[in-house]
Amino acid sequence: MTSAPPVAPPLCLTVAGSDSGGGAGIQADLKSMQALGVHGMSVLTAVTAQNSLGVHGVWELPVEAVTAQYRAVTDDIGVHAVKTGMLSSAPLVEAVAGLLAGTDAPAVVDPVGVSKHGDPLLAASALDAVRKLLLPEATVATPNLDEVAQLTGVTVETEDDMRRAAGAVLGFGPEWALIKGGHLAAGPEAVDLLTDGTSELWLRAPRHDNRHTHGTGCTLASAIAAGLAKGQDVPQAVMEAKEYVTGAIRAGFALGGGIGPVDHAWQWR
């Protein structure tokens, strides 16, 4: 008796920059997707020279190269969900927004503005393109509090402020906004707010005393995209992604002389 040929897992595409230190960016995205049972594919938007101490150089890829990578994957292989990360210039944002508009799959937009070390990763001139072109294509937008302030001007200091921030982000057109409250004043819990403007889901998890959190935002957004690729609805995908990233933060480890990464393989150790 011959067995049936293996069936491909759900397909998830990340459009983001490379982190040579392996903790964030494309590397974190693909590790997260693998850990959560989907086949990860990638469109590289920039190369960074990066380690645990910071970002030491950024080289953006041409729009033509980004578009060619995207088309090569989607035209032949197909995709069940897309996640975007570092898009450092207005032309790149415009190109990727156009590609998402032509793709029949949910999109998770992580509007990366700065690195964990405070290094800028998004040109000020690109902010308007993110607001007007990229966010309207998002099934879920996942800004942290610094990115909320950058995009909307809303300063978040309380949970009530998170509601105002979510409303401001939704005003740009995404279906759902996930406001990540990890940068709120330290308390016993890390609190995020997911809303589509009608329903609210507050996600709370223990705040772990671990400074090695490099790649947290990339990991969370990729985990959400993995859930959507598997056919989950947005609340379920976000809840499971929150659980996954909380475990990864708890298991984050020292690497080099600065901030180490979260552990994408924590479930296997």
N, C-alpha and C positions, 0 to 999 in steps of 0.2 A: 504494500500500500504506500502510495506517495503522499506526503503531507502537503498541505496548501502552502504556497509561497508566503513569506512574511509580508505583512501589511505595513506600509509606512506609517509612522506616528503622525499626529497633527503637526502642521508646518507653521513655524513662527519666524518672522524676519525682523532683524534689528537694523536700524539705520542710525549709525552713531560713530563717534570717534574711538580711536584705539588708546588704551592705557598700557604703556610698555611695562608698568609694574604689575599688571594683571589683576588689579583689584576692582576697577571700575570700567566704564565704557563697554566696547564690544566684547572684551574678555569676560566681564561680569555677566553681561547679557547671555552669552552662549553657555556659560557655566550654569546659570540659573535655569535656562531652558532645558538643558540636559538633565539637571537634577529633578525637574518637574515633568519629565516624560514627553517632551515635544522635541521635534527636530529643528534646531536653530540654524538660521542662515543669516548672512550679514551683507550689509552695504556700508563700506567704510567711507566716512565723510572727512576725516582728518587723522593725521598721525601726531601723537604727542610724545615728547620725551618727558617721562613722568616716573616718579618713585614715591616712596613713603614721605618724602619731605616736601614735595610740591611738583608743579608743572614747570619744566625748564625750557620748553619750546613747543610750538604748535605749527603744523604745516597743513593747511586746508587742501583738500583735493579739488580738482576742477569740477564744475557742475556736470560736464560731459562724462566724467568718470563715474560720478555718483549715479547719474541717470542710466548709464550703460549697465552698471552692476544691478540696479533695481530691475531694469527691464529683463536682463538675462535670467534672473531668478523667477520673477513673476510670470513671464511669458512662457517659460518651459515647465518649471516645477509647480508653480502656484503657491498660494499662501493662505493660511487661515486666520492670521492676525499679524499686525505690524506694530512695532514699537520704535519710536524715534527718541534720540537723545541729543548729543552735541551737534548742533547746526550753527556754525559760528558766524555766518554772514547772511545778509539779506538775499543775495542770489541763491544760496543753498536752501534757505528757508522757502523761498518762492518755488524752487524746483521740486523740493520734496512735497510741499503742499499740493502741487499739481499732480504728482505721482499718486499721492494718497487719494485724491479726488477721483482718479481713474481706477482705483482698486476696490473690489467688492469684498472687503474684509474689515473687521473692527480695527481701530488704531488707538494705541496708547501713546499720548504725547507727553514726554517728560521735558519741559522747557528749560533745559540746563543753562544756567546763567553763570555760576561760579563753581569751582572745584571745592572739595572738602577743605582744602588748604587756603581758600579765599582767592584763588587765581581766576581772573575773568575768562570765560569760555564763550561768551556771546557778545558780539559787537553791539554797541548802543544803537547803531544804525539799523540793526536787524530786529529790534524790538517791535516796531510797527508791523513788520511782515509777520512776526509770530502772532501778534494780536489779530490782524485782519485776514491772514491767509491760512496759518497753520492750525490755530486753535479751533476754527470752524470745522476742520476735518477730523477732530478728535472725538472718539467715542468716550475716552476718559482722559482728562488732563490731570497731571500729578505734580503741581508746583509745591516746593517747600516755602517756608515763610519769607525767605530772602527773595525768591523768585516771584512770589505774590506781590511784594512791595515793588519789585522791579517792573512788573507788568501792569499793575493796577494802581500803585501809589498807596494801597491800604497797608498800614502797619498793624501787625497782629501781636497783641500782648495777652489776650484772654481768649477763652473759648467762644464768647460772643463775637469777638473780632473775627474768628474763623468763619462764622456764618456770613459776616459782611464780605469777607475775602472771597468766599465761595460764590456769592452773588455777583461780585465783580468779575470773577473769572468766567462764570456761566454767561455773562453778558457778551463775551467774545464769541460764543457759539458752540462750545463743546457740549456733548450730550450730558456728561457727568463731570463734576469736579471733585478731585480728591485733594483736600488741603492737608498737607503733612505737618503735624504740630510738633515734630521732634525737637525743634529749636525753641519752643516755649520755655519759660523759666523752669528750671529743673524741678520736677515733682516725682512722685512715686510711679507715675504712668506716662507713657508716650501716647498721645491722643491724636488721631486723625479724624477728619470729617469727610464723608462721602455723601454727595447730594446731587440730584438732578433738578433742583429747584422746587420739587414737590415733596419728595421723601428725603429723610435724613438717616444716615447710619453713622453712629459714633463708634470708632474702633479704638479700644483701649488695650494696652499691653504693658507689662512691667517694664520699667526703665532700668536697663542693665548698666551697672557701673563698669563700662568697658570703653576705653577711648579708641579702640581699633574698629572704626566704623566706616572706613573708606569703601565707597561703592554702594552705600545704602540705597540711594535714590535710584540708581540704575537697576539694582537688584529687585527692588519693589516693582518698578514699572515693567520689567521683563517678566516677573512672576505673574503680574496681572495679565499681560499679553499671553502668557502660556495658558492661563486659565481660560481666556476668551477663545484661544485656538482650540481648546478641548471642548468648546461648546457651552461653557458656563455662562450664566448671565453676569452682569457687571457686579452686583453686590457679592455674589458667591466668589467670583474671581478675586475681588479685592480682599475679602475676608481671609481666603486661603493664602493669598500673597502676603498679607500682614502677618499671619502665623509663620510663614516661611522666613520672612526677613527678620522677625523677632528672634527666631532660633539662630539665624545666621549672625545677628549682632551679638547675641549671648556668647557665641563660639568664636567671635573675631579674635585674631591672633597678631602678635607683634611680628613686624617684618621691616627690616632696615632700621633707620634711626628715628623714624617719625610715626605717622599714623598708619597702622596696619589695616588689612582688609577684613571685611566680614567673611565668614566661612561658608561658601556656597555649598559645600558637601557635608554640612553638619549632620544631616539626617543619616549619613552613611557611617559616621564615626562612632 
